[in-house]
């Protein structure tokens, strides 16, 4: 089974995009959707277990680490453009997630007691809560700044 087959299997998802998560900025919504897709890919790898868990979960964790850095850099550029007053607080939330993902990658490589589902649940909750709360704050500020 390839990574693409896992990504295309929509029967096993732990989180779904809803319009209530939209920040109203298309390129950021698309990035948020991709983070949800990566979370679901981790979940499917966990559910399939065995070699899929070993190979796909680790590779997807690396992709998550890379993608969140890209996504967070994109948001930070927007914050500078709109002079967002809470950018430092928002960046701190991002830094905490980056640290957790890097720490988890190391744990996954070296700790035989690592529980992949615990990380998947954490990532799901973090993404949903962050987008639904923190990202909505900058979205509202962005809309006000444009009027």
N, CA, C and O of each residue as an XYZ file, in Angstrom:
588
protein
N       0.844     -1.180      0.000
C       0.000      0.000      0.000
C       0.888      1.242      0.000
O       1.851      1.309      0.764
N       0.582      2.213     -0.835
C       1.382      3.432     -0.926
C       0.786      4.523     -0.052
O      -0.349      4.418      0.414
N       1.576      5.581      0.162
C       1.069      6.718      0.930
C      -0.178      7.294      0.289
O      -1.111      7.683      0.992
N      -0.211      7.355     -1.048
C      -1.366      7.931     -1.738
C      -2.631      7.119     -1.499
O      -3.717      7.683     -1.365
N      -2.495      5.786     -1.445
C      -3.669      4.967     -1.168
C      -4.193      5.249      0.229
O      -5.405      5.266      0.448
N      -3.295      5.467      1.169
C      -3.717      5.766      2.525
C      -4.419      7.112      2.561
O      -5.462      7.249      3.199
N      -3.866      8.099      1.890
C      -4.452      9.440      1.873
C      -5.847      9.408      1.259
O      -6.729     10.148      1.694
N      -6.056      8.562      0.259
C      -7.329      8.552     -0.451
C      -8.411      7.742      0.259
O      -9.571      7.786     -0.149
N      -8.065      7.018      1.292
C      -9.036      6.228      2.029
C      -9.791      7.124      3.001
O      -9.294      7.423      4.087
N     -10.990      7.552      2.615
C     -11.753      8.498      3.424
C     -12.592      7.827      4.507
O     -13.286      8.511      5.259
N     -12.539      6.494      4.600
C     -13.349      5.808      5.590
C     -12.802      5.952      7.006
O     -13.555      5.840      7.973
N     -11.526      6.195      7.135
C     -10.901      6.255      8.448
C     -10.328      7.641      8.695
O      -9.157      7.904      8.423
N     -11.170      8.516      9.213
C     -10.694      9.860      9.543
C     -10.976     10.135     11.007
O     -11.940      9.627     11.579
N     -10.132     10.934     11.592
C     -10.301     11.319     12.988
C     -10.791     12.764     13.090
O     -11.290     13.186     14.133
N     -10.643     13.517     11.996
C     -11.058     14.913     11.999
C     -11.454     15.320     10.580
O     -10.893     14.832      9.599
N     -12.421     16.215     10.492
C     -12.889     16.697      9.189
C     -12.932     18.217      9.187
O     -13.158     18.854     10.216
N     -12.712     18.772      8.020
C     -12.828     20.220      7.829
C     -14.297     20.603      7.858
O     -15.140     19.919      7.278
N     -14.592     21.691      8.532
C     -15.932     22.266      8.473
C     -15.774     23.752      8.175
O     -14.742     24.348      8.482
N     -16.779     24.333      7.588
C     -16.714     25.747      7.238
C     -16.578     26.641      8.468
O     -16.118     27.778      8.362
N     -16.971     26.138      9.623
C     -16.827     26.941     10.840
C     -15.352     27.188     11.176
O     -15.037     28.091     11.951
N     -14.461     26.400     10.603
C     -13.024     26.589     10.814
C     -12.430     27.619      9.855
O     -11.304     28.075     10.059
N     -13.155     27.981      8.838
C     -12.629     28.892      7.822
C     -12.245     30.241      8.424
O     -12.990     30.827      9.208
N     -11.060     30.715      8.033
C     -10.631     32.055      8.437
C     -10.990     33.077      7.361
O     -10.756     34.274      7.530
N     -11.553     32.605      6.268
C     -11.967     33.510      5.207
C     -10.833     33.988      4.319
O     -11.001     34.918      3.530
N      -9.689     33.356      4.449
C      -8.529     33.673      3.618
C      -8.168     32.360      2.917
O      -7.628     31.448      3.544
N      -8.462     32.267      1.641
C      -8.442     30.988      0.935
C      -7.120     30.227      1.076
O      -7.122     29.028      1.355
N      -5.995     30.919      0.885
C      -4.727     30.183      0.926
C      -4.437     29.639      2.329
O      -3.798     28.596      2.462
N      -4.894     30.325      3.368
C      -4.713     29.804      4.725
C      -5.705     28.684      5.023
O      -5.356     27.705      5.682
N      -6.942     28.822      4.541
C      -7.895     27.721      4.694
C      -7.363     26.458      4.017
O      -7.500     25.360      4.556
N      -6.764     26.611      2.850
C      -6.207     25.450      2.157
C      -5.069     24.818      2.961
O      -4.936     23.595      3.001
N      -4.258     25.650      3.594
C      -3.193     25.105      4.435
C      -3.769     24.395      5.656
O      -3.274     23.338      6.049
N      -4.796     24.959      6.250
C      -5.442     24.300      7.389
C      -6.044     22.960      6.967
O      -5.939     21.972      7.693
N      -6.666     22.930      5.804
C      -7.221     21.675      5.291
C      -6.118     20.636      5.115
O      -6.316     19.456      5.403
N      -4.961     21.077      4.643
C      -3.846     20.142      4.455
C      -3.354     19.600      5.803
O      -3.004     18.424      5.903
N      -3.324     20.436      6.824
C      -2.945     19.951      8.157
C      -3.930     18.894      8.649
O      -3.531     17.916      9.283
N      -5.197     19.087      8.361
C      -6.204     18.090      8.720
C      -5.974     16.804      7.929
O      -6.096     15.709      8.480
N      -5.645     16.926      6.650
C      -5.354     15.741      5.842
C      -4.166     14.970      6.406
O      -4.196     13.741      6.478
N      -3.122     15.691      6.806
C      -1.949     15.030      7.385
C      -2.305     14.339      8.703
O      -1.817     13.243      8.979
N      -3.144     14.970      9.509
C      -3.595     14.351     10.761
C      -4.343     13.058     10.472
O      -4.136     12.052     11.152
N      -5.202     13.081      9.477
C      -5.941     11.874      9.097
C      -5.011     10.809      8.520
O      -5.237      9.615      8.722
N      -3.986     11.224      7.816
C      -3.029     10.246      7.287
C      -2.296      9.548      8.438
O      -2.075      8.338      8.395
N      -1.925     10.308      9.452
C      -1.302      9.694     10.632
C      -2.263      8.703     11.290
O      -1.864      7.614     11.703
N      -3.512      9.091     11.379
C      -4.517      8.216     11.991
C      -4.685      6.927     11.191
O      -4.744      5.840     11.765
N      -4.760      7.048      9.878
C      -4.921      5.849      9.046
C      -3.708      4.936      9.157
O      -3.846      3.714      9.188
N      -2.518      5.530      9.216
C      -1.308      4.711      9.377
C      -1.376      3.954     10.703
O      -1.036      2.773     10.774
N      -1.818      4.646     11.746
C      -1.979      3.994     13.053
C      -2.983      2.846     12.954
O      -2.727      1.750     13.452
N      -4.123      3.098     12.313
C      -5.175      2.084     12.215
C      -4.716      0.864     11.419
O      -5.108     -0.261     11.730
N      -3.894      1.077     10.403
C      -3.413     -0.041      9.590
C      -2.333     -0.836     10.310
O      -2.184     -2.036     10.078
N      -1.582     -0.174     11.179
C      -0.578     -0.858     11.996
C       0.542     -1.485     11.190
O       0.724     -1.173     10.013
N       1.285     -2.361     11.822
C       2.357     -3.120     11.192
C       3.376     -2.257     10.479
O       3.794     -1.214     10.982
N       3.767     -2.708      9.299
C       4.766     -1.988      8.505
C       4.278     -0.613      8.083
O       5.069      0.324      7.979
N       2.972     -0.485      7.838
C       2.422      0.809      7.451
C       2.644      1.815      8.568
O       3.046      2.952      8.321
N       2.382      1.395      9.786
C       2.615      2.287     10.913
C       4.088      2.673     10.980
O       4.420      3.845     11.152
N       4.958      1.698     10.846
C       6.392      1.965     10.946
C       6.884      2.916      9.867
O       7.639      3.842     10.161
N       6.477      2.709      8.643
C       7.021      3.517      7.548
C       6.223      4.795      7.297
O       6.801      5.879      7.217
N       4.926      4.680      7.175
C       4.090      5.829      6.809
C       3.972      6.811      7.965
O       4.033      8.022      7.747
N       3.807      6.324      9.178
C       3.653      7.228     10.314
C       4.888      8.100     10.463
O       4.775      9.314     10.628
N       6.057      7.493     10.406
C       7.300      8.262     10.563
C       7.459      9.268      9.424
O       7.781     10.430      9.669
N       7.240      8.839      8.202
C       7.375      9.745      7.053
C       6.364     10.890      7.144
O       6.690     12.034      6.826
N       5.153     10.588      7.573
C       4.127     11.619      7.679
C       4.445     12.575      8.823
O       4.185     13.773      8.717
N       5.002     12.061      9.908
C       5.425     12.942     10.999
C       6.438     13.968     10.492
O       6.367     15.141     10.858
N       7.370     13.537      9.661
C       8.349     14.471      9.087
C       7.657     15.507      8.204
O       8.015     16.685      8.221
N       6.669     15.066      7.437
C       5.922     15.991      6.584
C       5.131     16.986      7.427
O       5.027     18.159      7.068
N       4.577     16.528      8.542
C       3.865     17.430      9.455
C       4.838     18.491      9.965
O       4.526     19.682      9.955
N       6.010     18.058     10.409
C       7.008     19.003     10.932
C       7.365     20.055      9.885
O       7.408     21.248     10.187
N       7.617     19.616      8.672
C       7.966     20.548      7.596
C       6.800     21.473      7.263
O       6.985     22.674      7.064
N       5.603     20.906      7.205
C       4.453     21.688      6.777
C       4.049     22.728      7.812
O       3.682     23.846      7.451
N       4.110     22.381      9.085
C       3.719     23.384     10.076
C       4.693     24.557     10.074
O       4.298     25.694     10.330
N       5.949     24.287      9.791
C       6.911     25.396      9.696
C       6.536     26.317      8.532
O       6.540     27.540      8.679
N       6.215     25.735      7.391
C       5.796     26.514      6.226
C       4.521     27.302      6.539
O       4.433     28.497      6.258
N       3.554     26.629      7.115
C       2.278     27.270      7.418
C       2.453     28.406      8.423
O       1.892     29.487      8.250
N       3.225     28.159      9.460
C       3.417     29.184     10.477
C       4.176     30.384      9.919
O       3.891     31.524     10.288
N       5.132     30.138      9.042
C       5.857     31.240      8.399
C       4.892     32.072      7.540
O       4.998     33.297      7.493
N       3.966     31.407      6.872
C       2.966     32.101      6.054
C       2.095     33.001      6.926
O       1.848     34.158      6.585
N       1.634     32.465      8.049
C       0.816     33.284      8.946
C       1.620     34.469      9.488
O       1.096     35.578      9.581
N       2.867     34.246      9.839
C       3.691     35.331     10.379
C       3.888     36.453      9.355
O       3.910     37.628      9.719
N       4.030     36.094      8.088
C       4.140     37.116      7.035
C       2.863     37.944      6.964
O       2.913     39.166      6.822
N       1.717     37.270      7.065
C       0.442     37.988      7.056
C       0.358     38.930      8.253
O      -0.086     40.071      8.121
N       0.788     38.450      9.420
C       0.724     39.281     10.622
C       1.535     40.562     10.451
O       1.119     41.628     10.906
N       2.685     40.459      9.801
C       3.502     41.654      9.567
C       2.794     42.603      8.611
O       2.803     43.819      8.805
N       2.181     42.038      7.581
C       1.478     42.870      6.604
C       0.323     43.653      7.225
O       0.078     44.802      6.858
N      -0.380     43.031      8.160
C      -1.555     43.685      8.732
C      -1.256     44.294     10.101
O      -2.144     44.842     10.755
N      -0.010     44.191     10.522
C       0.413     44.719     11.824
C      -0.459     44.146     12.952
O      -1.018     44.880     13.767
N      -0.552     42.819     12.966
C      -1.396     42.112     13.935
C      -0.815     42.247     15.338
O       0.320     41.830     15.569
N      -1.563     42.818     16.280
C      -1.015     43.109     17.609
C      -0.736     41.875     18.470
O       0.079     41.949     19.390
N      -1.389     40.752     18.197
C      -1.197     39.542     19.002
C      -0.278     38.527     18.325
O      -0.333     37.333     18.621
N       0.566     39.011     17.416
C       1.407     38.086     16.657
C       2.395     37.325     17.536
O       2.665     36.152     17.279
N       2.933     37.961     18.553
C       3.895     37.277     19.421
C       3.225     36.139     20.195
O       3.771     35.040     20.289
N       2.054     36.406     20.740
C       1.309     35.358     21.448
C       0.989     34.200     20.510
O       1.118     33.034     20.883
N       0.572     34.528     19.291
C       0.233     33.516     18.301
C       1.473     32.699     17.932
O       1.410     31.474     17.827
N       2.590     33.382     17.738
C       3.843     32.701     17.406
C       4.248     31.756     18.530
O       4.749     30.663     18.263
N       4.041     32.153     19.772
C       4.362     31.275     20.902
C       3.559     29.981     20.847
O       4.089     28.912     21.151
N       2.297     30.064     20.465
C       1.482     28.853     20.299
C       2.079     27.960     19.214
O       2.141     26.740     19.367
N       2.512     28.571     18.134
C       3.143     27.818     17.047
C       4.420     27.143     17.532
O       4.657     25.967     17.253
N       5.238     27.893     18.257
C       6.509     27.351     18.743
C       6.298     26.136     19.635
O       7.077     25.184     19.588
N       5.255     26.166     20.442
C       4.947     25.027     21.310
C       4.632     23.794     20.473
O       5.087     22.695     20.792
N       3.856     23.968     19.403
C       3.536     22.821     18.555
C       4.782     22.307     17.838
O       4.996     21.097     17.773
N       5.601     23.199     17.301
C       6.826     22.764     16.618
C       7.683     21.951     17.579
O       8.187     20.889     17.214
N       7.851     22.438     18.798
C       8.629     21.715     19.799
C       8.030     20.327     20.053
O       8.759     19.336     20.096
N       6.713     20.255     20.220
C       6.036     18.983     20.488
C       6.216     18.007     19.330
O       6.452     16.820     19.554
N       6.108     18.493     18.100
C       6.259     17.610     16.935
C       7.692     17.085     16.853
O       7.901     15.894     16.621
N       8.665     17.952     17.039
C      10.068     17.514     16.990
C      10.353     16.525     18.123
O      11.006     15.503     17.910
N       9.872     16.826     19.299
C      10.042     15.921     20.440
C       9.386     14.570     20.150
O       9.954     13.520     20.448
N       8.206     14.605     19.577
C       7.483     13.374     19.259
C       8.210     12.565     18.204
O       8.261     11.338     18.292
N       8.774     13.233     17.206
C       9.562     12.523     16.193
C      10.709     11.753     16.841
O      10.959     10.595     16.505
N      11.393     12.397     17.759
C      12.503     11.735     18.452
C      11.995     10.574     19.299
O      12.588      9.495     19.301
N      10.906     10.793     20.013
C      10.336      9.726     20.829
C       9.925      8.544     19.959
O      10.150      7.389     20.322
N       9.323      8.838     18.812
C       8.881      7.764     17.924
C      10.070      6.936     17.439
O       9.975      5.715     17.315
N      11.177      7.600     17.170
C      12.361      6.893     16.684
C      13.008      6.046     17.771
O      13.521      4.965     17.483
N      12.995      6.518     19.017
C      13.813      5.879     20.044
C      13.034      5.217     21.170
O      13.581      4.354     21.857
N      11.802      5.582     21.379
C      11.046      5.064     22.518
C      10.085      3.975     22.055
O       9.113      4.246     21.350
N      10.365      2.766     22.452
C       9.510      1.644     22.043
C       8.138      1.682     22.714
O       7.228      0.967     22.295
N       7.979      2.506     23.748
C       6.690      2.637     24.427
C       5.847      3.780     23.879
O       4.787      4.091     24.422
N       6.317      4.403     22.803
C       5.592      5.516     22.188
C       4.207      5.046     21.736
O       4.066      3.962     21.170
N       3.180      5.877     21.993
C       1.810      5.538     21.607
C       1.376      6.500     20.494
O       1.002      7.638     20.773
N       1.424      6.048     19.236
C       1.094      6.940     18.111
C      -0.286      7.583     18.220
O      -0.457      8.748     17.862
N      -1.265      6.836     18.709
C      -2.620      7.390     18.778
C      -2.684      8.588     19.720
O      -3.456      9.517     19.481
N      -1.893      8.581     20.774
C      -1.871      9.729     21.682
C      -1.440     10.995     20.946
O      -2.017     12.065     21.141
N      -0.416     10.859     20.096
C       0.022     12.035     19.346
C      -1.031     12.458     18.328
O      -1.280     13.653     18.167
N      -1.649     11.511     17.642
C      -2.681     11.843     16.650
C      -3.814     12.609     17.319
O      -4.292     13.607     16.781
N      -4.240     12.154     18.474
C      -5.317     12.850     19.196
C      -4.870     14.246     19.617
O      -5.630     15.208     19.506
N      -3.635     14.353     20.099
C      -3.110     15.669     20.477
C      -3.113     16.606     19.278
O      -3.580     17.740     19.383
N      -2.594     16.144     18.130
C      -2.518     16.983     16.932
C      -3.910     17.398     16.475
O      -4.132     18.557     16.124
N      -4.833     16.469     16.480
C      -6.215     16.784     16.097
C      -6.770     17.899     16.979
O      -7.297     18.891     16.477
N      -6.649     17.733     18.284
C      -7.176     18.734     19.213
C      -6.472     20.076     19.045
O      -7.112     21.127     19.076
N      -5.155     20.037     18.868
C      -4.412     21.277     18.728
C      -4.845     22.020     17.471
O      -5.123     23.218     17.523
N      -4.903     21.321     16.351
C      -5.260     21.973     15.083
C      -6.665     22.555     15.168
O      -6.872     23.717     14.821
N      -7.619     21.774     15.620
C      -9.003     22.248     15.680
C      -9.128     23.433     16.638
O      -9.715     24.457     16.287
N      -8.583     23.298     17.839
C      -8.687     24.391     18.817
C      -7.948     25.640     18.359
O      -8.444     26.755     18.527
N      -6.780     25.461     17.789
C      -5.993     26.608     17.349
C      -6.698     27.350     16.214
O      -6.805     28.576     16.239
N      -7.171     26.614     15.234
C      -7.845     27.243     14.098
C      -9.166     27.868     14.545
O      -9.506     28.974     14.125
N      -9.904     27.165     15.391
C     -11.220     27.645     15.817
C     -11.136     28.846     16.750
O     -12.078     29.634     16.820
N     -10.028     29.000     17.466
C      -9.921     30.099     18.427
C      -8.875     31.117     18.003
O      -9.221     32.233     17.614
N      -7.623     30.755     18.070
C      -6.533     31.708     17.812
C      -6.552     32.239     16.386
O      -6.395     33.440     16.164
N      -6.743     31.353     15.426
C      -6.733     31.811     14.035
C      -7.953     32.667     13.719
O      -7.885     33.555     12.869
N      -9.045     32.414     14.383
C     -10.230     33.240     14.163
C     -10.006     34.671     14.644
O     -10.605     35.605     14.111
N      -9.147     34.849     15.646
C      -8.843     36.195     16.137
C      -8.113     37.014     15.071
O      -8.463     38.168     14.821
N      -7.098     36.414     14.444
C      -6.408     37.187     13.411
C      -7.280     37.357     12.183
O      -7.160     38.357     11.475
N      -8.158     36.397     11.918
C      -9.061     36.531     10.771
C      -9.993     37.728     10.965
O     -10.238     38.493     10.033
N     -10.504     37.878     12.179
C     -11.381     39.024     12.476
C     -10.602     40.333     12.359
O     -11.112     41.314     11.817
N      -9.382     40.348     12.861
C      -8.544     41.539     12.760
C      -8.265     41.863     11.289
O      -8.316     43.025     10.886
N      -7.975     40.845     10.501
C      -7.709     41.007      9.073
C      -8.918     41.626      8.366
O      -8.776     42.552      7.567
N     -10.099     41.104      8.670
C     -11.310     41.635      8.032
C     -11.536     43.093      8.413
O     -11.895     43.908      7.562
N     -11.328     43.429      9.689
C     -11.486     44.818     10.123
C     -10.458     45.736      9.450
O     -10.767     46.867      9.076
N      -9.237     45.227      9.306
C      -8.157     46.024      8.708
C      -8.440     46.305      7.223
O      -7.996     47.318      6.684
N      -9.163     45.424      6.586
C      -9.437     45.596      5.149
C     -10.624     46.512      4.893
O     -10.851     46.897      3.746
N     -11.381     46.871      5.905
C     -12.562     47.721      5.671
C     -12.252     49.181      5.924
O     -13.128     50.033      5.776
